[in-house]
């Protein structure tokens, strides 16, 4: 018998856990910093709820209507043709993502261990500390492997007893901890400038690139195009409301991203640091800030604990994509499927982990292994998969089946809303995704 989520809350926290990840804490704040602050947030919100939410619902519909893994889902809904290749793209995207994601997850464990032992770098030495964390082979390999092992342990327990049980605990803890950090950040002297930056729009700084960055962040943050939503959707019972669950997931993800901005940006401004510092903001700049504030050591522990929880809830969903495929396509037991998926990821993670040190001179298409898997997942596999999913739903599955699934077989009202969502999926989403991909490649 196929495992399923037990409750509506379990589905919500699992999907929110998949969406809320390092993209919210690492990528979102520095994108705000380089794209005009509040103006970027407004554009991001519009794109999430008018475009990305219908795309998320499309992936959800394919998963729940088929009730099978990502590859077989398209074959079940359309036996003729080669639509199963769309599922293959999704599985490949999830594998590419987790290959470098586990490395960053390993960094969070590394920093958390040093935070708990109060041995984080002092002010002025954070850059050297991070360089050592990235380039020292035993250090980056050890923590990457620990992170991957913890991810696998959760999946060994299954859907109800693994993913649902642990995310029910981890997600409330995640929100509670980031709220505590945000309160401390906004009460720092000089934090007002950071709040103004976050909530006072400056549209003079908006360019075409701002829209591209906002939409790219929405895809990355909501896990669109890597088959995680599709896979989780296949475990959702028929009586659950797809529109409600998808909307609450998007709201939770966006709310957490703004909380992350409140936790980081006021502190950045309070200490006179540029908000456009870039990805290093998280691992290089913030330890310097923690070293200078009262109770900074405790705040550092909380912060890197948040990073770890955000990372592992996302990695669980990414690894589950290939696990589900192996269970159903190769008729494996869950234990064997988890072990085999983890073994493949172990090899790829090792290459990514060593690309900051001993393999830094080894390149694929001019990039290190870490940057290659980052590039091929975010710029190729995810948008391609997302594009083909909306084409499949809009032009192959069709309005009747799509609306039937959203309305739970016609038992839910608001057919006008469902028809409007279908219009976005069929006509608007393919054009916008194609434009994003073309500009991204150029």
Legacy VTK file of the C-alpha trace (Angstrom):
# vtk DataFile Version 3.0
C-alpha trace
ASCII
DATASET POLYDATA
POINTS 442 float
0.000 0.000 0.000
1.315 3.463 -0.953
2.151 5.751 1.967
0.342 9.111 2.272
0.325 12.230 4.391
-1.922 11.778 7.417
-3.305 15.312 7.902
-3.818 18.645 6.162
-1.362 20.278 8.559
1.173 17.567 7.752
0.854 18.303 4.036
1.201 22.043 4.637
4.323 21.850 6.814
5.944 19.362 4.442
5.312 21.578 1.414
6.339 24.689 3.342
9.481 22.850 4.432
10.267 22.066 0.815
9.743 25.691 -0.235
11.376 27.394 2.755
15.092 26.808 2.532
18.449 28.462 2.153
16.985 30.455 -0.740
14.960 32.480 1.783
17.795 33.101 4.226
20.721 33.299 1.845
19.472 34.312 -1.592
16.463 36.531 -0.833
18.193 39.090 1.450
21.131 39.690 -0.879
18.840 39.937 -3.929
16.887 42.604 -2.059
20.184 44.298 -1.307
21.217 44.416 -4.963
17.770 45.256 -6.406
16.429 48.205 -4.436
14.992 46.659 -1.269
11.221 47.187 -0.917
10.693 47.657 -4.664
12.071 44.155 -5.202
9.712 42.737 -2.552
6.656 44.245 -4.276
7.652 42.871 -7.685
8.436 39.491 -6.120
5.016 39.293 -4.425
3.168 40.117 -7.647
5.073 37.459 -9.591
4.631 34.811 -6.887
0.868 35.135 -6.572
-0.082 35.938 -10.172
2.285 33.607 -12.020
4.237 31.157 -9.872
1.289 30.037 -7.752
-0.646 28.745 -10.819
2.516 26.923 -11.945
2.825 25.332 -8.493
-0.817 24.238 -8.675
-0.147 22.646 -12.083
2.630 20.518 -10.635
0.399 19.663 -7.662
-2.435 18.607 -10.007
-0.156 16.284 -12.021
1.074 14.633 -8.817
-2.264 14.112 -7.091
-4.215 13.127 -10.200
-1.663 10.435 -11.088
-0.779 9.285 -7.529
2.603 7.995 -8.759
6.232 9.129 -9.072
7.370 12.059 -11.219
8.297 10.018 -14.314
5.275 7.707 -14.351
2.843 10.554 -13.596
2.970 11.902 -17.141
2.694 8.396 -18.619
-0.424 7.716 -16.532
-2.111 10.969 -17.550
-0.991 10.731 -21.179
-0.063 7.159 -22.229
0.798 8.232 -25.777
3.886 10.314 -26.536
7.063 10.955 -24.611
5.757 13.139 -21.771
7.550 10.913 -19.254
10.719 12.792 -20.218
9.324 15.797 -18.347
9.408 13.720 -15.170
12.962 12.646 -15.996
13.925 16.343 -16.184
12.387 16.871 -12.747
14.277 13.956 -11.214
17.549 15.156 -12.761
16.897 18.685 -11.478
16.363 17.406 -7.928
19.573 15.340 -8.070
21.565 18.299 -9.430
20.145 20.581 -6.740
20.861 18.279 -3.809
24.403 17.669 -5.084
25.497 21.185 -4.142
22.723 21.868 -1.624
24.147 19.271 0.773
27.485 21.071 0.656
25.879 24.342 1.760
23.920 22.348 4.339
27.258 21.012 5.569
28.521 24.574 5.981
25.524 25.326 8.225
26.423 22.360 10.470
30.063 23.478 10.521
29.056 26.992 11.636
26.484 25.641 14.104
29.141 23.440 15.757
31.460 26.448 16.108
28.578 28.622 17.364
27.628 26.105 20.065
31.268 25.859 21.164
31.592 29.682 20.976
34.512 29.423 18.528
33.088 31.421 15.633
35.639 33.844 14.110
36.236 37.208 15.718
35.575 40.420 13.830
37.848 40.764 10.818
38.669 37.069 10.436
35.332 35.772 9.081
36.490 35.759 5.465
39.505 33.551 6.246
37.301 31.292 8.365
34.821 30.785 5.533
37.633 30.191 3.030
38.971 27.450 5.300
35.507 25.911 5.689
35.136 25.731 1.906
38.638 24.626 0.959
39.739 22.246 3.752
38.940 18.757 2.327
38.273 16.795 5.534
36.179 19.607 6.981
33.841 20.189 4.061
33.546 16.448 3.294
32.759 15.537 6.920
29.945 18.037 7.360
28.516 17.386 3.882
28.314 13.662 4.653
26.707 14.315 8.052
24.072 16.523 6.426
23.301 13.918 3.741
23.112 11.148 6.363
20.624 13.125 8.476
18.485 13.717 5.382
18.511 9.988 4.571
17.587 9.027 8.149
14.379 11.063 7.988
13.409 9.484 4.653
14.007 5.954 5.926
10.983 6.378 8.205
8.654 7.078 5.258
6.007 9.757 4.659
3.812 9.774 7.795
6.465 8.632 10.280
9.384 10.444 8.632
8.707 13.537 6.537
5.396 14.510 8.169
6.450 13.788 11.766
9.753 15.680 11.616
8.538 18.671 9.606
5.655 19.147 12.069
8.304 19.788 14.722
10.943 21.560 12.644
8.798 24.123 10.822
7.216 25.739 13.931
10.701 25.827 15.507
12.028 27.469 12.343
9.455 30.278 12.448
9.796 30.812 16.208
13.588 31.087 16.010
13.668 33.494 13.056
11.106 35.717 14.833
13.376 35.883 17.915
16.339 36.857 15.737
14.277 39.433 13.841
13.156 41.068 17.126
16.781 41.330 18.263
17.864 42.720 14.891
15.243 45.486 14.673
16.056 46.663 18.225
19.716 47.365 17.416
20.765 51.056 17.403
20.628 52.298 13.810
18.341 49.480 12.644
15.790 52.033 11.410
17.725 52.516 8.185
17.409 48.808 7.495
13.654 48.897 8.076
13.336 51.872 5.711
15.347 49.978 3.125
13.016 46.980 3.446
9.671 48.781 3.410
10.132 52.100 1.572
10.044 51.369 -2.184
12.591 53.036 -4.442
11.398 52.265 -7.959
14.140 54.409 -9.481
16.460 51.447 -8.920
14.207 48.970 -10.736
15.514 47.646 -14.047
14.551 44.776 -16.352
17.084 42.678 -14.484
15.123 43.246 -11.257
12.105 41.442 -12.736
14.272 38.566 -13.930
15.899 38.229 -10.509
12.510 38.335 -8.756
11.012 35.626 -10.954
14.133 33.480 -10.739
14.018 33.764 -6.945
10.340 32.789 -6.934
11.105 29.610 -8.925
14.068 28.792 -6.691
12.252 29.510 -3.433
8.980 27.728 -4.250
10.798 24.631 -5.585
9.096 24.873 -8.971
10.431 22.594 -11.699
12.332 20.025 -9.632
9.437 17.560 -9.096
9.263 18.029 -5.307
5.750 19.512 -5.413
4.674 16.820 -7.869
6.065 14.067 -5.635
4.529 15.454 -2.444
1.265 16.016 -4.352
1.135 12.312 -5.204
0.975 11.544 -1.458
-1.920 13.952 -0.818
-5.435 12.601 -0.283
-8.202 13.494 -2.737
-10.233 15.495 -0.226
-7.430 18.022 0.379
-7.881 21.431 -1.286
-5.069 22.093 -3.765
-5.707 25.842 -4.135
-5.749 26.339 -0.362
-2.628 24.245 0.284
-0.681 25.870 -2.560
-1.703 29.373 -1.466
-0.780 28.749 2.178
2.579 27.329 1.071
3.320 30.435 -1.002
2.187 32.718 1.840
4.324 30.845 4.399
7.344 30.935 2.109
6.956 34.666 1.403
6.308 35.510 5.063
9.451 33.643 6.078
11.494 35.405 3.374
10.386 38.798 4.719
11.166 37.654 8.278
14.638 36.703 7.021
15.003 40.221 5.642
13.989 41.623 9.052
16.500 39.350 10.776
19.389 40.339 8.519
18.995 43.803 6.948
18.482 45.946 10.100
21.641 44.407 11.574
23.520 45.003 8.310
22.590 48.709 8.335
23.184 49.034 12.080
26.832 48.139 11.536
27.304 50.154 8.360
27.658 47.197 5.994
26.568 47.371 2.358
23.258 45.538 1.754
24.576 44.503 -1.678
27.371 42.464 -0.107
26.249 39.371 -2.031
26.105 35.674 -1.084
28.923 36.149 1.429
26.493 38.164 3.566
25.392 35.022 5.384
28.685 33.306 6.192
31.147 36.212 6.182
29.344 39.383 7.303
26.897 38.063 9.906
29.516 36.355 12.138
31.213 39.767 12.385
27.902 41.276 13.499
27.299 38.535 16.086
30.748 39.262 17.517
29.759 42.880 18.189
26.291 42.660 19.756
25.138 41.763 23.246
24.257 38.059 23.530
25.748 37.673 20.056
26.968 34.166 20.832
23.438 32.985 21.660
21.976 34.761 18.625
24.589 33.032 16.434
23.525 29.616 17.750
19.885 30.390 16.986
20.696 31.749 13.536
22.754 28.808 12.327
20.205 26.440 13.859
17.599 28.161 11.661
19.878 27.737 8.650
20.260 24.033 9.348
16.506 23.421 9.759
15.715 25.396 6.595
18.334 23.443 4.665
17.364 19.959 5.806
13.598 20.372 5.278
14.355 21.264 1.654
16.930 18.509 1.150
14.399 15.948 2.431
11.971 16.897 -0.337
14.704 16.879 -2.990
15.974 13.403 -2.108
12.433 12.014 -1.826
11.917 12.635 -5.575
14.458 10.000 -6.603
13.528 7.712 -3.695
9.871 7.611 -4.803
10.942 6.932 -8.388
13.152 3.983 -7.391
10.461 2.491 -5.135
7.839 2.492 -7.878
9.845 2.132 -11.088
12.339 -0.459 -9.830
10.100 -2.020 -7.144
12.638 -1.387 -4.406
11.995 -1.343 -0.695
12.193 2.156 0.776
15.401 1.347 2.663
17.202 0.242 -0.503
15.840 3.197 -2.497
17.063 5.667 0.145
20.489 4.008 0.315
20.913 3.953 -3.483
19.748 7.558 -3.910
22.050 8.641 -1.097
24.980 6.748 -2.638
24.551 8.562 -5.964
24.248 11.899 -4.164
27.291 11.025 -2.057
29.464 10.812 -5.176
28.135 14.063 -6.644
28.257 15.860 -3.278
31.888 14.834 -2.881
32.772 16.435 -6.209
30.941 19.631 -5.224
32.444 19.681 -1.718
35.992 19.387 -3.061
35.491 21.975 -5.805
36.439 24.741 -3.371
39.771 23.063 -2.659
41.606 20.147 -4.286
39.247 20.060 -7.301
39.091 23.834 -7.773
41.052 23.570 -11.031
38.764 20.863 -12.474
36.057 22.467 -14.613
32.941 21.382 -16.516
31.902 23.925 -19.160
34.270 26.392 -17.521
32.790 25.965 -14.034
33.703 24.049 -10.888
31.497 21.068 -10.028
29.660 23.156 -7.399
28.930 26.006 -9.826
28.113 23.581 -12.651
25.373 21.779 -10.694
24.080 25.142 -9.464
23.954 26.485 -13.033
22.490 23.411 -14.722
19.687 23.068 -12.154
18.657 26.736 -11.817
19.243 27.905 -15.395
18.346 24.803 -17.410
16.611 21.831 -15.768
14.185 23.653 -13.432
12.882 26.212 -15.958
12.686 23.561 -18.690
10.728 21.224 -16.432
8.454 24.066 -15.324
7.869 25.084 -18.934
6.937 21.566 -20.059
4.668 21.038 -17.040
2.521 24.083 -17.833
2.465 23.124 -21.530
1.380 19.608 -20.560
-1.349 20.808 -18.179
-2.588 23.590 -20.454
-2.475 21.862 -23.813
-2.497 18.112 -23.117
-4.308 17.505 -19.812
-6.808 20.257 -20.577
-9.232 22.525 -18.753
-11.756 19.818 -17.799
-9.309 17.570 -15.905
-7.444 20.527 -14.401
-10.587 22.182 -13.012
-11.923 18.777 -11.897
-8.794 18.205 -9.797
-8.757 21.723 -8.324
-12.443 21.494 -7.422
-12.133 17.970 -5.959
-14.421 16.459 -8.549
-16.745 19.466 -8.681
-17.497 19.489 -4.935
-15.807 22.869 -4.364
-17.206 26.191 -5.698
-15.334 29.053 -7.445
-15.123 27.608 -10.946
-14.452 31.125 -12.264
-11.302 31.213 -10.142
-10.218 27.799 -11.415
-10.805 28.884 -15.019
-8.725 32.034 -14.429
-5.907 29.919 -13.000
-6.084 27.643 -16.036
-5.852 30.673 -18.356
-2.630 31.744 -16.582
-1.246 28.225 -16.859
-2.101 27.725 -20.527
-1.289 31.111 -22.030
0.720 33.358 -19.693
3.091 31.005 -17.868
4.707 29.373 -20.949
5.512 32.759 -22.491
6.984 34.210 -19.288
9.075 31.115 -18.524
10.395 31.040 -22.101
11.379 34.728 -21.868
13.154 34.077 -18.551
15.093 31.175 -20.036
16.143 33.130 -23.138
17.333 36.118 -21.112
19.044 33.783 -18.643
20.972 32.015 -21.408
21.883 35.304 -23.085
LINES 1 443
442 0 1 2 3 4 5 6 7 8 9 10 11 12 13 14 15 16 17 18 19 20 21 22 23 24 25 26 27 28 29 30 31 32 33 34 35 36 37 38 39 40 41 42 43 44 45 46 47 48 49 50 51 52 53 54 55 56 57 58 59 60 61 62 63 64 65 66 67 68 69 70 71 72 73 74 75 76 77 78 79 80 81 82 83 84 85 86 87 88 89 90 91 92 93 94 95 96 97 98 99 100 101 102 103 104 105 106 107 108 109 110 111 112 113 114 115 116 117 118 119 120 121 122 123 124 125 126 127 128 129 130 131 132 133 134 135 136 137 138 139 140 141 142 143 144 145 146 147 148 149 150 151 152 153 154 155 156 157 158 159 160 161 162 163 164 165 166 167 168 169 170 171 172 173 174 175 176 177 178 179 180 181 182 183 184 185 186 187 188 189 190 191 192 193 194 195 196 197 198 199 200 201 202 203 204 205 206 207 208 209 210 211 212 213 214 215 216 217 218 219 220 221 222 223 224 225 226 227 228 229 230 231 232 233 234 235 236 237 238 239 240 241 242 243 244 245 246 247 248 249 250 251 252 253 254 255 256 257 258 259 260 261 262 263 264 265 266 267 268 269 270 271 272 273 274 275 276 277 278 279 280 281 282 283 284 285 286 287 288 289 290 291 292 293 294 295 296 297 298 299 300 301 302 303 304 305 306 307 308 309 310 311 312 313 314 315 316 317 318 319 320 321 322 323 324 325 326 327 328 329 330 331 332 333 334 335 336 337 338 339 340 341 342 343 344 345 346 347 348 349 350 351 352 353 354 355 356 357 358 359 360 361 362 363 364 365 366 367 368 369 370 371 372 373 374 375 376 377 378 379 380 381 382 383 384 385 386 387 388 389 390 391 392 393 394 395 396 397 398 399 400 401 402 403 404 405 406 407 408 409 410 411 412 413 414 415 416 417 418 419 420 421 422 423 424 425 426 427 428 429 430 431 432 433 434 435 436 437 438 439 440 441
